[in-house]
Each structure stands twice: as C-alpha cells, then as structure tokens.
Amino acid sequence: MPYPSPRALLAKYGLRAKKSWGQNFLGDEAILDSIAALAAAVPGERVVELGAGLGHLTARLLARGADVVAVERDRDMARVLRGELGGRVAVLEADAARVDYAGLAAASPGSPAPPRIAVVGNLPYHLTSPILFRLLDEAGSVSRAVFLVQREVAERLAASPGTKAWGLLSVLLQERAAVTVERIVPPGAFHPPPRVESAVVRIAFDPARARAAEPERFRRLVKAGFGQRRKTLANALAAARIAPPAEITRALAKAGIDGKRRGETLTVAEWAALEGALARPEGEGAGG
C-alpha cells in the first residue's frame, strides 16, 4: 500500500505544517526514492534520519532494508511516525543539531569496526549550519550524509575555490569529504511549497582524505581567514590573533602562500599546508 500524501496525513492527525519550525514536507515519490537510494546503500546499515517529519522518507528507507533511527523534535510528528510505522522504526525525540552520532553508530547491531552510519534529512534552513558543524565534529562516525537543503546552500557546500560561493563550510567539508549536488528539487515537490528551490547534496566522508593535522585548529584558522573577506589573508589572520604577525608571515612563506591573497582564493590543500606550518615552527621535527 502506498504511503499517504503529506496533505492526507496532516488531515488524518489533525495537524498543519508549522511555519516557525520550517516544516515543508517532501511528497514527490520519485525524489524520495532517489534520496533513499543515496542514503541507504547497503541493507542492514544504520541510517539516522534527521527531522523525519511525517515519515515519507522513513518508509522508503525501511523498504530498502535500512536500520532506521528517526530523529524528530516535534511531538506531533513523532506521534505520526509511531502511528504509521509502529515498531519498524526507532523514534528519537531530540534536537537534530545535537545528535550523538558516535553513540548511535556504536549501538548499531551490524556496525563495522570502527562503526560508521549514514545520515539523511530534509534540513530546515535555520538549522542547516548547526547540523553541518555537528556532523563535522563526529565525522569519524559517519560514512556519508545526504541532505535536502536550499539550493544556494548546496551549491555553496560543493563550491570551488575562488568562487563567490566558496566559504568556511565548503573548505571544512571538502577537507573531510567529497561533496556533490545530486539534483535540484522544485518548490512544488513540497507541501506546503517553500519560496525557494532546494537541492539534494551528498557528502561522502573519507578518512584518507583528511589533510589537517588538528581539525579544531584547522577550523579556527579557516574561520579567521574567511571572517574579514576584504582583508588580505595575512591581515585577517593577524586581526583574529591566530598567531603573532611574524609567525604568520613565516608560516605563509613556509606553505608557499602569498599573504596578500584573500582567504577565498585558497584551496583545501593550501589551507592544510598553512595549518601545518603554523603548528610546527621552522626546524621543529614531527615529534616536537
């Protein structure tokens, strides 16, 4: 039996989409199927769905044999999930921006060693950045993430160096993962329709891809470099007190980067080289 439409489910449970929560329910079957295929690649794999809502994607993930944990903060939506999917899905009533991915991966019945999970979700605009930063914090526990986000956000995450869209999250994600925009989703695919186009973005994490010596220091460095776009890189880093000016000059030279460039022109490899140069003064060995 096909899963009921968003309109039908809302009517059945006496609910309506909450605008303040950014609720726009995807009802297009072909798009839902394509997202489920990207997220649930292997039967039996644990998939954490953020903002499961009315359960349209959840049902398709289950149909593909995924072990689904549906994260949903809205109690009304959690009631729908339990009412429609029963014991087939574990419903976790929690904030999607504070999910313990490592804990969920470790608790997965068929998890590999080290355990890693897939993450998927239709993200509200106001929670996109917090969710992505949380994902980066626990990237070691995540194999891939497939998110439905505003089109402009997806294009920013998958952007290339030197473009207007290239920014902090572009660098941080691409240092750890391959980021691709899989498809554009029109407003009419949702109920109610949003005012902007959306896109499906796939983030495939690869431990071998990571280049930063220290992820938290790398994040502080890149944030400082993008914090004042009108300033040269050397001035922006000095203003953020990343290191004394002389140390910044030395590190830029060691990394082969002109300090007069601006942060948005640096590639991921250049950011990593600069972080490594700042971490290890001239003449200091790898062991310190």
C-alpha positions as YAML, in Angstrom:
chain: A
units: angstrom
residues:
- id: 1
  name: MET
  ca: [0.00, 0.00, 0.00]
- id: 2
  name: PRO
  ca: [1.46, 3.42, -0.95]
- id: 3
  name: TYR
  ca: [2.35, 5.78, 1.88]
- id: 4
  name: PRO
  ca: [-0.30, 8.54, 2.31]
- id: 5
  name: SER
  ca: [0.45, 12.01, 0.92]
- id: 6
  name: PRO
  ca: [1.58, 14.82, 3.26]
- id: 7
  name: ARG
  ca: [-1.79, 16.51, 2.89]
- id: 8
  name: ALA
  ca: [-3.66, 13.30, 3.73]
- id: 9
  name: LEU
  ca: [-1.52, 12.55, 6.79]
- id: 10
  name: LEU
  ca: [-1.83, 16.05, 8.18]
- id: 11
  name: ALA
  ca: [-5.60, 15.82, 7.81]
- id: 12
  name: LYS
  ca: [-5.70, 12.34, 9.40]
- id: 13
  name: TYR
  ca: [-3.90, 13.54, 12.54]
- id: 14
  name: GLY
  ca: [-5.50, 16.99, 12.67]
- id: 15
  name: LEU
  ca: [-2.20, 18.79, 12.08]
- id: 16
  name: ARG
  ca: [-0.77, 21.51, 9.88]
- id: 17
  name: ALA
  ca: [2.78, 22.40, 8.85]
- id: 18
  name: LYS
  ca: [4.45, 24.67, 11.41]
- id: 19
  name: LYS
  ca: [5.99, 27.59, 9.59]
- id: 20
  name: SER
  ca: [8.09, 28.60, 12.61]
- id: 21
  name: TRP
  ca: [9.71, 25.16, 12.54]
- id: 22
  name: GLY
  ca: [10.46, 25.37, 8.83]
- id: 23
  name: GLN
  ca: [8.22, 22.40, 8.04]
- id: 24
  name: ASN
  ca: [7.88, 21.71, 4.31]
- id: 25
  name: PHE
  ca: [7.09, 18.05, 3.66]
- id: 26
  name: LEU
  ca: [8.52, 16.38, 0.58]
- id: 27
  name: GLY
  ca: [5.85, 14.31, -1.16]
- id: 28
  name: ASP
  ca: [7.32, 13.64, -4.62]
- id: 29
  name: GLU
  ca: [7.72, 9.87, -4.83]
- id: 30
  name: ALA
  ca: [10.49, 9.82, -7.44]
- id: 31
  name: ILE
  ca: [12.62, 12.29, -5.49]
- id: 32
  name: LEU
  ca: [12.01, 10.45, -2.22]
- id: 33
  name: ASP
  ca: [13.08, 7.20, -3.86]
- id: 34
  name: SER
  ca: [16.27, 8.77, -5.20]
- id: 35
  name: ILE
  ca: [17.20, 10.21, -1.77]
- id: 36
  name: ALA
  ca: [16.55, 6.85, -0.10]
- id: 37
  name: ALA
  ca: [18.78, 5.10, -2.66]
- id: 38
  name: LEU
  ca: [21.62, 7.55, -1.98]
- id: 39
  name: ALA
  ca: [21.31, 7.23, 1.79]
- id: 40
  name: ALA
  ca: [20.54, 3.53, 2.28]
- id: 41
  name: ALA
  ca: [23.14, 1.95, 0.02]
- id: 42
  name: VAL
  ca: [23.58, -1.29, 1.98]
- id: 43
  name: PRO
  ca: [20.71, -3.35, 3.51]
- id: 44
  name: GLY
  ca: [21.04, -3.62, 7.28]
- id: 45
  name: GLU
  ca: [23.09, -0.42, 7.57]
- id: 46
  name: ARG
  ca: [22.05, 2.02, 10.28]
- id: 47
  name: VAL
  ca: [20.65, 5.25, 8.81]
- id: 48
  name: VAL
  ca: [19.92, 8.22, 11.06]
- id: 49
  name: GLU
  ca: [17.18, 10.41, 9.60]
- id: 50
  name: LEU
  ca: [17.15, 14.00, 10.87]
- id: 51
  name: GLY
  ca: [13.74, 15.67, 11.04]
- id: 52
  name: ALA
  ca: [11.79, 12.60, 9.94]
- id: 53
  name: GLY
  ca: [8.53, 14.56, 9.92]
- id: 54
  name: LEU
  ca: [5.57, 12.59, 8.59]
- id: 55
  name: GLY
  ca: [7.68, 9.57, 7.65]
- id: 56
  name: HIS
  ca: [7.67, 9.69, 3.85]
- id: 57
  name: LEU
  ca: [11.41, 9.20, 3.51]
- id: 58
  name: THR
  ca: [11.48, 6.95, 6.59]
- id: 59
  name: ALA
  ca: [9.13, 4.48, 4.94]
- id: 60
  name: ARG
  ca: [11.34, 4.30, 1.85]
- id: 61
  name: LEU
  ca: [14.49, 3.80, 3.91]
- id: 62
  name: LEU
  ca: [12.79, 0.91, 5.71]
- id: 63
  name: ALA
  ca: [11.71, -0.56, 2.37]
- id: 64
  name: ARG
  ca: [15.38, -0.65, 1.36]
- id: 65
  name: GLY
  ca: [16.26, -2.68, 4.44]
- id: 66
  name: ALA
  ca: [17.85, 0.10, 6.47]
- id: 67
  name: ASP
  ca: [18.01, 0.06, 10.27]
- id: 68
  name: VAL
  ca: [16.44, 3.49, 10.77]
- id: 69
  name: VAL
  ca: [16.67, 5.84, 13.72]
- id: 70
  name: ALA
  ca: [14.20, 8.67, 13.08]
- id: 71
  name: VAL
  ca: [15.16, 11.88, 14.89]
- id: 72
  name: GLU
  ca: [12.17, 14.17, 15.37]
- id: 73
  name: ARG
  ca: [11.84, 17.00, 17.89]
- id: 74
  name: ASP
  ca: [8.17, 17.78, 17.15]
- id: 75
  name: ARG
  ca: [5.98, 15.57, 19.34]
- id: 76
  name: ASP
  ca: [3.12, 15.79, 16.85]
- id: 77
  name: MET
  ca: [5.35, 14.40, 14.11]
- id: 78
  name: ALA
  ca: [6.70, 11.70, 16.45]
- id: 79
  name: ARG
  ca: [3.08, 10.64, 17.04]
- id: 80
  name: VAL
  ca: [2.56, 10.30, 13.27]
- id: 81
  name: LEU
  ca: [5.75, 8.28, 12.87]
- id: 82
  name: ARG
  ca: [4.74, 5.83, 15.59]
- id: 83
  name: GLY
  ca: [1.18, 5.68, 14.33]
- id: 84
  name: GLU
  ca: [2.13, 4.96, 10.71]
- id: 85
  name: LEU
  ca: [5.33, 2.92, 11.10]
- id: 86
  name: GLY
  ca: [4.87, 1.34, 14.52]
- id: 87
  name: GLY
  ca: [7.77, -0.71, 15.83]
- id: 88
  name: ARG
  ca: [9.54, -0.78, 12.47]
- id: 89
  name: VAL
  ca: [11.44, 2.40, 13.31]
- id: 90
  name: ALA
  ca: [13.20, 3.73, 16.42]
- id: 91
  name: VAL
  ca: [11.92, 7.26, 17.05]
- id: 92
  name: LEU
  ca: [14.34, 9.53, 18.90]
- id: 93
  name: GLU
  ca: [12.71, 12.74, 20.16]
- id: 94
  name: ALA
  ca: [15.74, 15.02, 20.12]
- id: 95
  name: ASP
  ca: [17.26, 18.15, 18.60]
- id: 96
  name: ALA
  ca: [18.74, 17.28, 15.19]
- id: 97
  name: ALA
  ca: [21.66, 19.66, 15.84]
- id: 98
  name: ARG
  ca: [22.74, 17.70, 18.94]
- id: 99
  name: VAL
  ca: [22.65, 14.10, 17.79]
- id: 100
  name: ASP
  ca: [25.25, 11.73, 19.27]
- id: 101
  name: TYR
  ca: [26.35, 10.04, 16.04]
- id: 102
  name: ALA
  ca: [29.16, 8.12, 17.71]
- id: 103
  name: GLY
  ca: [26.74, 6.67, 20.25]
- id: 104
  name: LEU
  ca: [24.21, 5.70, 17.58]
- id: 105
  name: ALA
  ca: [26.94, 4.12, 15.46]
- id: 106
  name: ALA
  ca: [28.29, 2.11, 18.39]
- id: 107
  name: ALA
  ca: [24.79, 0.85, 19.19]
- id: 108
  name: SER
  ca: [24.18, -0.29, 15.61]
- id: 109
  name: PRO
  ca: [23.61, -4.09, 15.55]
- id: 110
  name: GLY
  ca: [25.64, -4.81, 12.43]
- id: 111
  name: SER
  ca: [28.15, -1.98, 12.59]
- id: 112
  name: PRO
  ca: [31.67, -2.46, 11.21]
- id: 113
  name: ALA
  ca: [34.82, -1.60, 13.14]
- id: 114
  name: PRO
  ca: [35.12, 1.29, 13.63]
- id: 115
  name: PRO
  ca: [31.33, 1.72, 13.46]
- id: 116
  name: ARG
  ca: [30.03, 4.26, 10.92]
- id: 117
  name: ILE
  ca: [26.50, 5.24, 9.99]
- id: 118
  name: ALA
  ca: [24.71, 7.10, 7.21]
- id: 119
  name: VAL
  ca: [22.81, 10.33, 7.91]
- id: 120
  name: VAL
  ca: [19.95, 11.76, 5.84]
- id: 121
  name: GLY
  ca: [17.39, 14.51, 6.22]
- id: 122
  name: ASN
  ca: [15.33, 17.40, 4.91]
- id: 123
  name: LEU
  ca: [17.00, 20.22, 6.84]
- id: 124
  name: PRO
  ca: [15.23, 23.44, 7.89]
- id: 125
  name: TYR
  ca: [17.23, 26.47, 6.73]
- id: 126
  name: HIS
  ca: [17.82, 27.83, 10.25]
- id: 127
  name: LEU
  ca: [19.32, 24.52, 11.43]
- id: 128
  name: THR
  ca: [21.49, 23.69, 8.42]
- id: 129
  name: SER
  ca: [24.75, 25.22, 9.68]
- id: 130
  name: PRO
  ca: [24.49, 23.86, 13.27]
- id: 131
  name: ILE
  ca: [23.73, 20.38, 11.90]
- id: 132
  name: LEU
  ca: [26.68, 20.50, 9.49]
- id: 133
  name: PHE
  ca: [29.10, 21.65, 12.20]
- id: 134
  name: ARG
  ca: [27.85, 18.86, 14.46]
- id: 135
  name: LEU
  ca: [28.37, 16.41, 11.63]
- id: 136
  name: LEU
  ca: [31.95, 17.63, 11.22]
- id: 137
  name: ASP
  ca: [32.56, 17.16, 14.95]
- id: 138
  name: GLU
  ca: [31.66, 13.47, 14.61]
- id: 139
  name: ALA
  ca: [32.72, 12.82, 11.01]
- id: 140
  name: GLY
  ca: [34.67, 9.74, 12.12]
- id: 141
  name: SER
  ca: [31.36, 8.00, 12.88]
- id: 142
  name: VAL
  ca: [29.63, 8.92, 9.61]
- id: 143
  name: SER
  ca: [30.16, 7.25, 6.23]
- id: 144
  name: ARG
  ca: [28.01, 9.66, 4.24]
- id: 145
  name: ALA
  ca: [25.28, 12.25, 4.61]
- id: 146
  name: VAL
  ca: [22.51, 13.03, 2.13]
- id: 147
  name: PHE
  ca: [20.67, 16.26, 2.82]
- id: 148
  name: LEU
  ca: [17.86, 18.19, 1.20]
- id: 149
  name: VAL
  ca: [18.75, 21.88, 1.66]
- id: 150
  name: GLN
  ca: [18.17, 25.21, -0.05]
- id: 151
  name: ARG
  ca: [19.76, 25.18, -3.50]
- id: 152
  name: GLU
  ca: [22.07, 28.08, -2.72]
- id: 153
  name: VAL
  ca: [23.34, 26.25, 0.38]
- id: 154
  name: ALA
  ca: [24.02, 23.05, -1.57]
- id: 155
  name: GLU
  ca: [25.93, 24.97, -4.23]
- id: 156
  name: ARG
  ca: [27.96, 26.67, -1.51]
- id: 157
  name: LEU
  ca: [28.93, 23.36, 0.08]
- id: 158
  name: ALA
  ca: [30.06, 21.94, -3.27]
- id: 159
  name: ALA
  ca: [31.70, 25.17, -4.49]
- id: 160
  name: SER
  ca: [35.18, 25.54, -5.96]
- id: 161
  name: PRO
  ca: [37.99, 27.78, -4.61]
- id: 162
  name: GLY
  ca: [37.97, 31.36, -5.86]
- id: 163
  name: THR
  ca: [34.22, 31.49, -6.46]
- id: 164
  name: LYS
  ca: [31.75, 33.66, -4.56]
- id: 165
  name: ALA
  ca: [30.14, 30.55, -3.08]
- id: 166
  name: TRP
  ca: [33.44, 29.22, -1.64]
- id: 167
  name: GLY
  ca: [33.35, 29.67, 2.13]
- id: 168
  name: LEU
  ca: [34.02, 28.24, 5.57]
- id: 169
  name: LEU
  ca: [31.77, 25.18, 5.29]
- id: 170
  name: SER
  ca: [32.95, 24.50, 1.72]
- id: 171
  name: VAL
  ca: [36.53, 24.16, 2.99]
- id: 172
  name: LEU
  ca: [35.74, 22.27, 6.18]
- id: 173
  name: LEU
  ca: [33.53, 19.70, 4.48]
- id: 174
  name: GLN
  ca: [35.71, 19.21, 1.43]
- id: 175
  name: GLU
  ca: [38.74, 18.66, 3.68]
- id: 176
  name: ARG
  ca: [36.96, 15.57, 5.02]
- id: 177
  name: ALA
  ca: [34.57, 14.55, 2.22]
- id: 178
  name: ALA
  ca: [33.61, 14.56, -1.44]
- id: 179
  name: VAL
  ca: [30.62, 16.91, -1.79]
- id: 180
  name: THR
  ca: [28.27, 16.69, -4.79]
- id: 181
  name: VAL
  ca: [24.94, 18.27, -5.72]
- id: 182
  name: GLU
  ca: [22.81, 15.32, -6.89]
- id: 183
  name: ARG
  ca: [19.64, 17.03, -8.10]
- id: 184
  name: ILE
  ca: [17.58, 20.22, -7.94]
- id: 185
  name: VAL
  ca: [14.17, 19.99, -6.27]
- id: 186
  name: PRO
  ca: [11.42, 22.48, -7.25]
- id: 187
  name: PRO
  ca: [9.13, 24.11, -4.66]
- id: 188
  name: GLY
  ca: [6.12, 22.19, -5.99]
- id: 189
  name: ALA
  ca: [7.56, 18.90, -4.72]
- id: 190
  name: PHE
  ca: [6.76, 20.01, -1.14]
- id: 191
  name: HIS
  ca: [3.65, 20.63, 0.94]
- id: 192
  name: PRO
  ca: [3.41, 23.48, 1.60]
- id: 193
  name: PRO
  ca: [5.77, 24.68, -1.17]
- id: 194
  name: PRO
  ca: [8.72, 26.81, 0.03]
- id: 195
  name: ARG
  ca: [9.62, 30.07, -1.71]
- id: 196
  name: VAL
  ca: [12.98, 28.82, -2.96]
- id: 197
  name: GLU
  ca: [14.42, 25.89, -4.89]
- id: 198
  name: SER
  ca: [16.03, 23.08, -2.94]
- id: 199
  name: ALA
  ca: [18.75, 20.59, -3.81]
- id: 200
  name: VAL
  ca: [19.95, 17.17, -2.72]
- id: 201
  name: VAL
  ca: [23.59, 17.26, -1.61]
- id: 202
  name: ARG
  ca: [25.68, 14.14, -0.93]
- id: 203
  name: ILE
  ca: [28.64, 14.29, 1.48]
- id: 204
  name: ALA
  ca: [30.83, 11.17, 1.31]
- id: 205
  name: PHE
  ca: [33.31, 11.13, 4.19]
- id: 206
  name: ASP
  ca: [36.70, 9.53, 3.59]
- id: 207
  name: PRO
  ca: [39.18, 9.25, 6.50]
- id: 208
  name: ALA
  ca: [42.06, 9.05, 3.99]
- id: 209
  name: ARG
  ca: [41.07, 12.43, 2.55]
- id: 210
  name: ALA
  ca: [41.68, 14.43, 5.74]
- id: 211
  name: ARG
  ca: [44.74, 16.69, 5.48]
- id: 212
  name: ALA
  ca: [44.55, 18.82, 8.61]
- id: 213
  name: ALA
  ca: [46.94, 17.94, 11.43]
- id: 214
  name: GLU
  ca: [44.46, 19.14, 14.06]
- id: 215
  name: PRO
  ca: [40.78, 19.53, 12.96]
- id: 216
  name: GLU
  ca: [39.81, 22.08, 15.64]
- id: 217
  name: ARG
  ca: [42.82, 24.28, 14.91]
- id: 218
  name: PHE
  ca: [42.14, 23.94, 11.18]
- id: 219
  name: ARG
  ca: [38.57, 25.15, 11.75]
- id: 220
  name: ARG
  ca: [39.73, 28.19, 13.74]
- id: 221
  name: LEU
  ca: [42.25, 29.07, 11.05]
- id: 222
  name: VAL
  ca: [39.82, 28.83, 8.14]
- id: 223
  name: LYS
  ca: [37.15, 30.73, 10.08]
- id: 224
  name: ALA
  ca: [39.63, 33.55, 10.68]
- id: 225
  name: GLY
  ca: [40.62, 33.60, 7.01]
- id: 226
  name: PHE
  ca: [37.00, 33.99, 5.89]
- id: 227
  name: GLY
  ca: [35.98, 36.25, 8.78]
- id: 228
  name: GLN
  ca: [37.02, 39.50, 7.07]
- id: 229
  name: ARG
  ca: [36.87, 38.88, 3.33]
- id: 230
  name: ARG
  ca: [38.03, 42.37, 2.38]
- id: 231
  name: LYS
  ca: [41.33, 41.94, 4.20]
- id: 232
  name: THR
  ca: [44.35, 40.14, 2.85]
- id: 233
  name: LEU
  ca: [44.96, 36.72, 4.36]
- id: 234
  name: ALA
  ca: [47.92, 37.92, 6.44]
- id: 235
  name: ASN
  ca: [45.91, 40.83, 7.88]
- id: 236
  name: ALA
  ca: [42.80, 38.73, 8.52]
- id: 237
  name: LEU
  ca: [44.79, 36.11, 10.44]
- id: 238
  name: ALA
  ca: [46.63, 38.80, 12.43]
- id: 239
  name: ALA
  ca: [43.35, 40.55, 13.28]
- id: 240
  name: ALA
  ca: [41.93, 37.25, 14.55]
- id: 241
  name: ARG
  ca: [45.09, 36.72, 16.64]
- id: 242
  name: ILE
  ca: [45.71, 33.30, 15.15]
- id: 243
  name: ALA
  ca: [49.42, 33.85, 15.88]
- id: 244
  name: PRO
  ca: [51.86, 36.77, 16.22]
- id: 245
  name: PRO
  ca: [52.32, 38.63, 12.89]
- id: 246
  name: ALA
  ca: [55.90, 37.41, 12.49]
- id: 247
  name: GLU
  ca: [54.80, 33.81, 12.98]
- id: 248
  name: ILE
  ca: [52.00, 34.25, 10.42]
- id: 249
  name: THR
  ca: [54.48, 35.68, 7.90]
- id: 250
  name: ARG
  ca: [56.86, 32.76, 8.49]
- id: 251
  name: ALA
  ca: [54.09, 30.16, 8.16]
- id: 252
  name: LEU
  ca: [52.74, 31.71, 4.94]
- id: 253
  name: ALA
  ca: [56.21, 31.62, 3.43]
- id: 254
  name: LYS
  ca: [56.76, 28.02, 4.52]
- id: 255
  name: ALA
  ca: [53.41, 26.99, 3.00]
- id: 256
  name: GLY
  ca: [54.24, 28.86, -0.23]
- id: 257
  name: ILE
  ca: [51.24, 31.19, 0.07]
- id: 258
  name: ASP
  ca: [51.30, 34.91, -0.73]
- id: 259
  name: GLY
  ca: [49.95, 36.73, 2.33]
- id: 260
  name: LYS
  ca: [48.40, 39.37, 0.06]
- id: 261
  name: ARG
  ca: [45.90, 36.85, -1.25]
- id: 262
  name: ARG
  ca: [42.43, 36.63, 0.24]
- id: 263
  name: GLY
  ca: [41.13, 33.60, 2.10]
- id: 264
  name: GLU
  ca: [38.53, 32.67, -0.52]
- id: 265
  name: THR
  ca: [41.27, 32.02, -3.10]
- id: 266
  name: LEU
  ca: [42.97, 29.24, -1.12]
- id: 267
  name: THR
  ca: [42.37, 25.58, -1.93]
- id: 268
  name: VAL
  ca: [41.79, 22.96, 0.76]
- id: 269
  name: ALA
  ca: [45.38, 21.75, 0.26]
- id: 270
  name: GLU
  ca: [46.72, 25.27, 0.80]
- id: 271
  name: TRP
  ca: [44.67, 25.75, 3.96]
- id: 272
  name: ALA
  ca: [46.01, 22.43, 5.28]
- id: 273
  name: ALA
  ca: [49.59, 23.38, 4.40]
- id: 274
  name: LEU
  ca: [49.18, 26.68, 6.24]
- id: 275
  name: GLU
  ca: [47.73, 24.95, 9.29]
- id: 276
  name: GLY
  ca: [50.65, 22.54, 9.30]
- id: 277
  name: ALA
  ca: [53.16, 25.38, 9.00]
- id: 278
  name: LEU
  ca: [51.59, 27.26, 11.91]
- id: 279
  name: ALA
  ca: [51.55, 24.11, 14.01]
- id: 280
  name: ARG
  ca: [55.22, 23.34, 13.53]
- id: 281
  name: PRO
  ca: [57.78, 26.15, 13.72]
- id: 282
  name: GLU
  ca: [60.80, 26.08, 11.40]
- id: 283
  name: GLY
  ca: [63.29, 23.37, 12.37]
- id: 284
  name: GLU
  ca: [60.84, 21.51, 14.65]
- id: 285
  name: GLY
  ca: [60.55, 17.82, 13.93]
- id: 286
  name: ALA
  ca: [57.38, 15.80, 13.61]
- id: 287
  name: GLY
  ca: [57.72, 14.56, 17.17]
- id: 288
  name: GLY
  ca: [58.01, 18.09, 18.58]
...
